Amino acid sequence: MPRFVAGMILPSTVTASGHGVRPSGGREILNVPRARAWAVGHATAETQVCPARDGTDSQLVTAGLCLAGATERRAALAAARDGDIAPALRMPGSYLALVWGHETLRVAGDRAGVVPVYWSRHDGVVWWSTAAAALAALTGMGPNLPVLLADLTLTGVDTQREQSHYQGVHRVPPGQVLVLRDGVGPQVVPVAPPGPLPLPRGADRLREALTTAVGRRVEKYEQISADLSGGMDSSTVTCLAADSHPLLAVTYTDEHLVDDDDLIYARKVAAEVEGITHRIVDARHTGAAQFDGLSEPAALPLTDVPSLALGVLSVKEAQLGPVAAYGTRAHLTGRGGDNVLTAAYSSYVDQLLAGQRVAALRGTTFHARAQRVAPWRMWRQLGRTAAVSYPRALETLARTVGGQGALGTERSARWEDLAWCGTVSAADWLTRTGRRSVAEVIGRRVQVADPDTMPGALHDRLALEFMAGSHAMFDSIARQKWGVPVHAPFLDTAVVDACLSVPGYQRMREGVYKPLGRAAFTGLVPDFLLHRQTKTAFTTSLYSGLAANAPALRRIVAASKLAQAGLIDAHRAVAALESAIAGAPAPLADIHSLIVAELWLDQLHRQTTHATWWQTGTDRSAA
């Protein structure tokens, strides 16, 4: 069962003694007048309570990986009591924060979304949780198919800003706070991010934040391990950890990757940096392949939302096998580095809107040539996008999706589209009913979209939140299957704040890969790593895995619950899968997403049962 935290706030019209429902196996971490919270699957050391010293019942409770010391916690609580909750959310680590004071409970996860927060109503009580499935089980609600479908077919649309994958379960956007008090409905309040910084100052702040994030993990756990892919992100985390304590570093390869740069660079790092015991996991010997192990969906681990990790379980099991045997207490990865150290192409629009026209055109030209696209096409897209607000772009997309025209791969003029938002290849699979459903999701976003949003900042945030959610599900799976806690220091709020304080267009530079990382990590890692210009593609490995597991994948797609609901055309989806199995050009990412979405839907009958998450009975503690 996944670990989670859940709580409630009781209105004055409801007696605590009459509310005996609580998380099954939960350990109470907050019990104040009208508000309670429980942690499930968390060790005692993973929850910390910092009470006020003035005799009031104010307190700061953290659950998860909060790496702050007692002094930092007390300062954060004092600031929160004075109205500034930001320090309580920006302590080192990645955690849930609960702040109680003045008869008000404030609940917040991290900025990236590794620790999400959801809320719902049940029997007159507002419940919140870090697991949406727990609230769905409590309220008896089913999947939100329109949102699931929109996630599968759209890009650049904030489909889950206030919604979730479950009906009636509301998501608190990362970087915002759920505020609960008696007599007032739930409020979601944004927390202003740190102000912008030029790249040199942002690099200094990143260097300090990441060094703290890794160093405090090493100090806390000692017995640690790390991914060492050979890229800048995982290699930097590994080097920082090895500087404090010896560790096991693992590199995965297979017949298609063995001659690529990743393995070459990983070996060079391990040879040059002291304290690294290097283990290479070669799929040619383990037999692991993408999409292995999906023939029995009921045997798969539970995930709160669809998880791409289900498509690589065999690979991850081979990779984490030596880590589990080593007895690691924390496995460090570079996940999230790509999201915070670089930026989306649309950041050039942000640069244009910031008045840096020449630099924006120069950067766009460089990007166009790298993509083998005529520069004038991107220049035109750049100008058209800058002239249209996000709400208007969403209106255009809603009309397109709800209309009769071609979508997905059938569209020919991709560079005629606005860079704000659009459809992906999976949109080809939508039925008329499916198109109307997705158009309605877009239409709801039009009503609340911020007209001052910049496209680059929007896309960076959406990509970061997607990665954070993916990491959270992988960590959950790794804990359930192998007992390995997986960490991503680049996704810690303090690290994210440092990186995103630098405008996206400064995190891109012609001819320089990850200039922010190069500026921040010089002197911390081998110099050759900071000048690497290549990035390994995993496409061939995906094709091999699809072909090797064709029978199981065909059954999953042919039995599609989205198709049974009349939302997608199973024949079109199967045709795309068959192309991929045959090694022909195919939308691999979309096929992967469809497969895990169908696996998740298949699991819901056991995922959202009340008994899986909750227990009932007289609650003597509350009475």
C-alpha positions in Angstrom: 0.0 0.0 0.0 1.4 3.5 -0.9 2.3 5.7 2.0 0.4 8.9 2.5 -0.8 11.6 5.0 -4.4 12.6 5.5 -6.3 14.8 7.8 -9.6 16.7 8.3 -11.0 19.9 9.8 -14.3 19.6 11.6 -16.9 22.4 11.4 -18.4 23.5 14.7 -21.6 21.8 13.8 -20.0 18.3 13.8 -18.8 16.6 17.0 -15.4 15.0 16.9 -16.6 12.0 18.9 -19.1 11.2 16.1 -16.4 11.1 13.4 -14.6 7.8 13.8 -13.3 7.4 10.2 -9.5 7.7 9.9 -6.7 6.3 7.7 -6.2 2.6 8.2 -3.0 2.0 10.2 -2.4 5.7 10.5 -0.3 7.3 13.2 -1.6 10.6 14.5 0.7 13.5 13.9 -1.7 16.4 14.6 -4.5 16.7 17.2 -5.7 20.2 17.9 -9.2 21.5 18.4 -11.2 20.7 15.2 -8.2 19.5 13.2 -6.5 16.1 13.0 -4.0 14.4 10.7 -2.4 10.9 10.4 0.6 9.6 8.6 0.5 6.1 7.0 3.7 4.3 6.1 6.0 7.0 7.6 8.7 6.1 10.1 8.5 8.1 13.3 11.6 10.1 12.3 9.9 11.2 9.1 7.3 13.3 11.0 8.4 16.2 13.1 6.4 18.5 15.3 7.6 22.0 16.2 5.4 23.5 18.9 5.3 27.2 19.7 7.1 28.4 22.8 4.6 31.0 23.9 2.0 28.7 25.4 -0.4 28.7 22.4 -1.3 25.6 20.5 0.4 26.9 17.3 2.7 24.3 15.7 4.5 23.3 12.5 4.3 19.7 11.5 6.3 18.2 8.7 5.9 14.8 7.1 8.3 13.3 4.6 11.9 14.4 4.0 12.3 17.7 5.9 16.1 18.2 6.4 15.8 21.4 8.5 17.2 21.6 12.0 15.3 22.8 15.1 16.4 26.4 14.7 15.2 26.5 11.1 11.8 25.0 12.1 11.3 27.5 15.0 12.1 30.4 12.7 9.7 29.1 10.0 6.9 28.7 12.6 7.5 32.2 13.9 7.3 33.6 10.4 4.1 31.7 9.7 2.5 33.0 12.8 3.3 36.5 11.6 1.6 35.8 8.3 4.6 34.6 6.1 4.3 30.9 5.4 7.0 30.8 2.8 9.9 29.9 5.1 7.9 26.9 6.3 7.7 25.7 2.7 11.3 26.4 1.7 13.3 24.5 4.3 15.7 21.9 2.8 14.1 18.7 1.6 10.8 17.6 0.0 7.9 17.3 2.5 4.4 18.1 3.5 4.0 21.1 5.9 1.1 21.6 8.3 0.9 24.9 10.1 -1.8 25.3 12.8 -2.4 28.7 14.4 -5.2 31.2 15.1 -7.8 28.4 14.6 -6.6 27.9 11.0 -4.9 24.9 9.4 -2.6 25.6 6.4 -1.6 22.5 4.3 1.1 22.6 1.6 3.3 20.3 -0.4 6.5 21.1 -2.2 6.8 23.5 -5.2 7.5 20.8 -7.8 4.7 18.5 -6.7 6.6 15.5 -5.4 4.3 15.8 -2.3 0.9 16.7 -3.7 -2.1 17.9 -1.7 -5.8 17.1 -2.6 -9.0 17.8 -0.8 -12.6 16.7 -0.9 -15.8 16.8 1.2 -17.3 13.8 3.0 -20.3 13.8 5.4 -20.0 17.6 6.0 -16.3 17.4 6.7 -13.4 18.7 4.6 -10.7 16.0 4.2 -7.3 16.5 2.6 -4.6 14.0 1.7 -1.4 13.5 -0.2 -3.1 10.6 -2.0 -6.0 11.4 -4.3 -7.0 7.7 -4.3 -7.5 7.8 -0.6 -10.1 10.6 -0.9 -11.8 8.8 -3.9 -12.1 5.7 -1.7 -13.5 7.8 1.2 -16.1 9.5 -1.0 -16.8 6.6 -3.3 -16.0 8.6 -6.5 -14.6 7.1 -9.7 -12.0 8.2 -12.2 -12.2 11.5 -14.0 -12.0 10.2 -17.5 -12.1 13.6 -19.3 -9.0 14.8 -17.4 -7.2 11.5 -18.0 -8.0 11.8 -21.7 -6.9 15.4 -21.8 -3.6 14.4 -20.2 -3.1 11.8 -22.9 -3.9 14.0 -25.9 -2.9 17.6 -25.0 0.3 19.6 -24.5 0.6 23.0 -22.8 -2.8 22.7 -21.0 -2.9 22.8 -17.2 -5.5 20.0 -17.1 -5.2 19.4 -13.3 -4.9 22.9 -12.0 -7.8 22.4 -9.6 -9.0 19.0 -10.7 -7.5 15.5 -10.4 -7.8 12.0 -11.9 -10.8 11.4 -9.6 -14.2 13.0 -9.7 -14.9 15.2 -6.8 -11.3 15.3 -5.6 -9.6 18.7 -5.9 -5.9 19.2 -6.5 -4.0 22.0 -4.7 -1.6 23.3 -7.4 2.1 23.0 -6.3 3.3 26.2 -4.9 0.0 27.0 -3.3 -1.5 26.5 0.2 -4.8 24.9 1.2 -6.3 27.1 4.0 -8.9 25.5 6.3 -10.8 27.2 9.1 -14.2 26.8 10.7 -17.1 28.6 9.0 -15.2 29.3 5.7 -14.9 27.0 2.7 -11.5 25.7 1.7 -9.3 28.3 0.2 -6.3 27.8 -2.1 -3.8 30.6 -1.8 -0.7 31.1 -3.9 2.7 31.7 -2.4 4.8 34.2 -4.3 8.1 32.6 -5.6 11.4 34.2 -5.0 12.2 37.2 -7.2 14.2 36.8 -10.5 17.9 36.6 -10.5 20.6 36.9 -13.2 22.3 33.6 -14.0 25.5 34.2 -12.0 23.6 34.8 -8.8 21.1 32.0 -9.5 24.1 29.7 -10.0 25.5 30.6 -6.6 22.2 29.9 -5.0 21.8 26.6 -6.8 25.3 25.5 -5.8 24.4 26.2 -2.2 20.9 24.6 -2.3 22.0 21.4 -4.1 25.1 21.0 -1.9 22.8 21.3 1.1 20.2 18.9 -0.3 22.7 16.2 -1.0 24.9 16.8 2.0 22.1 16.6 4.6 20.8 13.4 3.0 24.3 11.9 3.3 24.5 13.1 6.9 21.1 11.7 7.7 21.3 8.3 6.0 25.0 7.5 5.6 24.3 4.1 3.8 23.5 5.6 0.4 23.6 4.8 -3.3 23.1 6.7 -6.5 22.2 6.5 -10.1 25.2 7.3 -12.3 23.9 7.7 -15.8 26.9 9.7 -17.0 24.9 12.8 -17.6 25.4 16.1 -15.8 22.5 15.7 -13.4 23.0 12.3 -11.8 26.8 12.6 -12.0 26.7 15.9 -10.1 24.5 14.4 -7.3 26.8 11.3 -7.2 30.0 13.5 -6.9 28.5 15.7 -4.2 27.5 12.6 -2.2 30.8 10.9 -2.7 32.6 14.0 -1.4 31.0 13.3 2.0 30.7 9.5 2.3 31.6 6.5 0.1 28.6 5.2 -1.9 27.5 2.6 -4.4 26.8 4.1 -7.9 24.8 2.1 -10.4 24.8 2.5 -14.2 22.2 0.7 -16.4 23.0 -0.3 -20.0 21.7 -2.7 -22.6 22.7 -3.9 -26.1 21.5 -0.6 -27.7 23.1 1.7 -25.0 26.4 0.0 -24.4 28.3 2.0 -27.0 26.7 5.3 -26.3 28.2 8.2 -24.3 26.4 7.6 -21.1 28.4 4.5 -20.1 31.6 6.1 -21.3 31.1 9.2 -19.1 29.8 7.2 -16.1 33.0 5.1 -16.1 35.2 8.3 -16.4 33.4 9.8 -13.4 33.7 6.7 -11.3 37.4 6.4 -12.1 38.2 10.1 -11.3 36.1 10.7 -8.2 37.1 9.0 -4.9 34.5 7.2 -2.8 32.5 5.7 -5.7 32.0 1.9 -5.9 30.7 1.5 -9.5 28.3 -1.2 -10.5 27.3 -1.6 -14.2 23.9 -3.4 -14.7 23.9 -4.9 -18.2 20.5 -6.0 -19.6 22.3 -8.4 -21.9 23.0 -10.4 -18.8 19.9 -9.7 -16.7 17.4 -10.1 -19.6 15.4 -7.0 -18.6 13.4 -5.2 -21.3 11.0 -2.3 -21.4 7.3 -3.3 -20.8 8.2 -6.6 -19.2 5.9 -7.9 -16.5 2.6 -6.4 -17.7 0.8 -9.7 -18.5 -0.8 -9.8 -15.0 -2.0 -6.3 -14.1 -3.4 -7.4 -10.8 0.1 -8.2 -9.6 1.4 -4.6 -10.3 2.0 -2.2 -7.5 -0.7 0.4 -6.7 -0.1 3.9 -7.9 -2.2 7.0 -7.0 -2.2 8.2 -10.6 -1.0 6.6 -13.9 2.7 6.0 -13.7 5.1 5.6 -16.6 7.3 3.6 -14.3 5.0 0.6 -14.8 6.4 0.3 -18.3 10.0 0.0 -17.1 9.5 -2.2 -14.0 11.8 -4.9 -15.2 14.5 -2.4 -16.1 14.2 -0.7 -12.7 14.2 -4.0 -10.8 17.5 -4.9 -12.5 18.9 -1.5 -11.8 17.8 -1.4 -8.1 18.6 -5.0 -7.4 22.2 -4.3 -6.4 21.0 -1.2 -4.5 18.5 -3.2 -2.4 21.2 -5.9 -1.7 23.6 -3.1 -0.6 21.0 -2.1 2.0 20.8 1.5 0.9 18.8 3.9 3.1 18.5 6.5 0.3 19.0 6.1 -3.4 19.9 9.4 -5.0 19.0 10.3 -8.6 19.4 13.2 -11.0 15.6 13.2 -11.8 14.3 16.7 -12.4 17.7 18.1 -13.5 16.6 18.4 -17.1 13.5 20.4 -16.0 15.3 23.0 -13.8 18.7 23.4 -15.5 17.3 24.1 -19.0 14.1 25.5 -20.4 11.4 25.1 -23.0 11.8 26.4 -26.5 8.9 28.8 -25.9 11.1 30.7 -23.4 12.3 32.6 -26.5 8.7 34.1 -26.6 9.2 35.2 -22.9 12.5 36.8 -24.0 10.8 38.6 -26.9 8.1 39.9 -24.6 10.8 41.0 -22.1 12.1 43.4 -24.9 15.2 41.3 -25.9 14.1 41.0 -29.5 17.5 40.4 -31.2 18.6 37.8 -28.6 15.2 36.0 -29.0 15.5 35.8 -32.7 19.1 34.6 -32.5 18.2 31.9 -30.1 15.2 30.8 -32.2 17.4 30.6 -35.2 19.9 28.3 -33.4 17.1 26.1 -32.2 15.5 25.9 -35.7 18.7 24.8 -37.2 19.2 22.2 -34.5 15.7 20.9 -35.3 16.3 21.1 -39.1 13.5 23.6 -39.5 13.6 26.7 -41.6 14.2 29.6 -39.2 11.5 31.8 -40.7 8.9 29.2 -39.7 9.9 29.5 -36.0 10.3 33.3 -36.3 6.7 33.5 -37.5 5.5 31.1 -34.7 7.4 33.2 -32.2 5.7 36.4 -33.2 2.2 35.0 -33.5 2.5 33.4 -30.0 3.8 36.6 -28.4 0.7 38.4 -29.8 -1.8 36.1 -28.3 -2.6 35.6 -24.6 -2.9 32.1 -23.0 -6.7 32.3 -22.6 -7.2 33.2 -26.3 -4.8 30.4 -27.3 -6.9 27.9 -25.2 -10.0 29.2 -26.9 -8.5 28.5 -30.3 -7.4 25.0 -29.2 -10.9 24.2 -27.8 -12.5 25.1 -31.1 -9.9 23.0 -33.0 -10.4 19.9 -30.8 -14.2 20.3 -30.7 -14.4 20.8 -34.5 -14.2 18.5 -37.4 -10.6 19.1 -38.6 -7.6 16.7 -38.3 -5.7 16.4 -35.1 -2.4 14.7 -34.0 -0.2 13.3 -36.7 -2.8 14.1 -39.4 -2.0 17.8 -39.1 0.7 18.9 -41.6 1.5 22.5 -40.6 2.8 22.1 -37.0 4.7 25.4 -37.2 1.5 27.2 -38.1 0.2 26.5 -34.6 0.8 28.8 -31.6 3.5 27.6 -29.3 1.2 27.9 -26.3 -0.7 24.6 -26.5 -1.8 21.9 -28.9 -2.5 18.2 -29.4 -0.1 15.3 -29.6 -0.3 12.2 -31.8 -2.6 10.4 -29.4 -5.4 12.9 -30.4 -5.7 10.9 -33.6 -7.3 8.2 -31.5 -10.1 10.4 -30.2 -13.7 9.7 -31.2 -16.3 12.5 -31.7 -17.4 11.9 -28.0 -13.7 12.0 -26.9 -13.1 15.2 -28.8 -16.1 16.9 -27.2 -14.9 15.7 -23.8 -11.4 17.1 -24.2 -12.7 20.4 -25.7 -14.8 20.8 -22.5 -11.8 20.4 -20.3 -10.0 23.0 -22.3 -13.0 25.3 -22.1 -13.0 25.1 -18.4 -9.4 26.2 -18.3 -10.2 29.2 -20.5 -12.3 30.6 -17.7 -9.5 30.6 -15.1 -6.3 30.9 -17.2 -4.1 33.8 -16.3 -3.8 36.2 -19.2 -0.4 37.4 -17.9 1.1 33.9 -18.0 4.3 33.6 -20.2 4.5 30.5 -22.4 8.0 29.5 -21.4 7.3 29.8 -17.7 4.0 27.9 -18.2 5.7 25.0 -20.1 8.6 24.9 -17.6 6.1 24.6 -14.7 4.0 21.9 -16.4 7.0 19.8 -17.3 8.4 20.2 -13.8 5.1 19.1 -12.2 4.9 16.1 -14.6 8.4 15.0 -13.7 7.7 15.5 -9.9 4.5 13.4 -10.2 6.4 10.7 -12.2 9.1 10.7 -9.6 6.7 10.4 -6.7 5.0 7.4 -8.3 8.4 5.7 -9.0 9.5 6.3 -5.4 6.2 4.8 -4.2 6.7 1.7 -6.4 10.3 1.3 -5.4 9.4 1.4 -1.7 6.5 -1.1 -2.2 8.5 -3.6 -4.4 12.1 -3.4 -3.4 12.1 -1.4 -0.1 14.3 1.3 -1.7 13.5 5.0 -1.0 14.3 7.0 -4.2 15.4 10.6 -3.8 15.5 13.5 -6.3 17.5 16.4 -4.8 16.9 18.5 -7.9 13.2 18.5 -7.1 13.6 19.9 -3.6 11.8 23.3 -3.3 15.0 25.2 -2.4 16.8 23.8 -5.5 13.8 24.5 -7.7 13.5 28.0 -6.4 17.1 28.7 -7.1 16.9 27.4 -10.7 13.6 28.9 -11.7 14.6 32.3 -10.3 16.8 32.5 -13.4 14.6 33.3 -16.5 14.2 30.4 -18.9 15.9 32.1 -21.8 19.0 32.6 -19.6 19.0 28.8 -18.9 19.5 28.3 -22.6 22.5 29.4 -24.6 23.6 28.7 -28.1 26.3 26.0 -28.1 26.3 25.6 -24.3 24.5 22.7 -22.7 22.8 23.6 -19.4 24.7 26.9 -18.8 23.2 27.2 -15.3 24.6 23.8 -14.3 28.0 24.6 -15.8 28.2 27.9 -13.8 26.9 26.3 -10.6 28.9 23.1 -10.6 32.3 24.1 -11.8 34.8 22.9 -9.2 32.4 20.4 -7.7 32.5 17.8 -10.6 35.1 16.8 -13.2 35.3 19.5 -15.8 34.8 17.1 -18.7 31.3 16.4 -17.4 30.3 20.1 -17.7 31.3 20.3 -21.3 29.4 17.2 -22.5 27.2 18.2 -25.4 25.5 14.8 -26.2 22.4 13.2 -24.7 21.6 9.5 -25.1 18.2 8.5 -26.7 16.4 5.4 -25.5 14.2 5.0 -28.6 15.8 1.7 -29.8 15.4 0.1 -26.4 11.7 1.1 -26.3 11.1 -0.5 -29.7 12.8 -3.7 -28.6 10.7 -3.8 -25.4 7.5 -3.3 -27.4 8.3 -6.1 -29.8 9.3 -8.5 -27.0 6.1 -7.9 -25.1 3.7 -7.5 -28.0 1.1 -10.1 -26.9 0.5 -8.5 -23.5 0.5 -5.0 -24.9 -2.0 -5.9 -27.6 -4.4 -7.3 -24.9 -4.1 -4.2 -22.9 -4.9 -1.8 -25.8 -7.5 -4.0 -27.3 -9.4 -4.1 -24.0 -9.1 -0.3 -23.5 -11.5 1.1 -21.0 -11.3 4.5 -22.7 -12.5 2.8 -25.9 -15.3 1.0 -24.0 -16.3 4.4 -22.7 -16.5 5.6 -26.3 -13.7 8.1 -25.9 -11.0 6.7 -28.2 -11.0 4.4 -31.3 -9.3 1.2 -30.2 -8.6 0.3 -33.8 -6.5 3.4 -34.3 -4.7 2.9 -31.1 -3.9 -0.7 -31.9 -2.7 0.4 -35.4 -0.2 2.8 -33.7 0.9 0.0 -31.4 1.4 -2.4 -34.3 3.6 0.1 -36.1 5.8 0.4 -33.0 6.0 -3.3 -32.6 7.1 -3.6 -36.2 9.8 -1.0 -35.6 8.1 1.6 -37.9 7.8 5.3 -36.9 5.2 5.6 -34.1 4.3 7.9 -31.2 6.2 5.9 -28.6 5.6 8.3 -25.7 1.8 8.3 -26.4 1.7 4.6 -26.6 3.5 4.3 -23.3 1.1 6.8 -21.7 -1.9 4.9 -23.0 -0.7 1.6 -21.7 -0.1 2.8 -18.2 -3.4 4.8 -18.2 -5.2 1.5 -19.1 -3.3 -0.4 -16.4 -4.3 2.3 -13.9 -8.0 2.1 -14.8 -7.8 -1.7 -14.6 -6.5 -1.4 -11.0 -9.2 1.0 -9.7 -11.5 -1.7 -8.5 -9.0 -2.5 -5.8 -7.3 0.9 -5.6 -10.2 2.9 -4.4 -12.0 0.4 -2.0 -12.8 2.0 1.3 -11.2 -0.8 3.3 -7.8 -0.4 1.5 -7.4 3.1 2.9 -9.8 3.7 5.8 -11.0 2.2 9.1 -14.1 3.1 11.0 -15.3 2.9 14.6 -15.5 5.0 17.7 -12.6 7.3 17.9 -11.8 7.5 21.6 -8.9 9.9 21.1 -11.2 12.4 19.4 -13.9 12.0 22.0 
